[in-house]
Amino acid sequence: MEKIVKLCSFDELVDGNGKLFFVDKEEIVVFREGNKLLAFSNVCPHNHAHKMFKGLLKNSQITCPIHHYTYCAITGFPKNSAVGVLKTYKVLLQNNEVLVKIDPSNFNFKF
């Protein structure tokens, strides 16, 4: 069953920087790109490093800081190889509050 969780206020997010949140057993990264919000797993599908919050975000593409694999931060699909899909989350902005929808049926898979 999906649930919606409040993470922070919009003003707490710095444009271009990731912020890490722990919700139940999920590690969720939220990036602000201008007025757009993107949320995805902190765990890179390539080597399972918990470092995506330190990645470089450009044009809605997130690059893992460890081995530089790049993923679409909206769909989670890899840009440059078939290493797996980055888990993504739907982000909502209501009354300046950043909310994410957590759906247990959304999971990573290998190609």
Secondary structure, 3 states (H helix, E strand, C coil): CCEEEEEEEHHHCCECCEEEEEECCEEEEEEEECCEEEEEECECCCCCCECHHHCEEECCEEECCCCCCEEECCCCCECCCCCCCCCEEEEEEECCEEEEEECCCCCCCCC
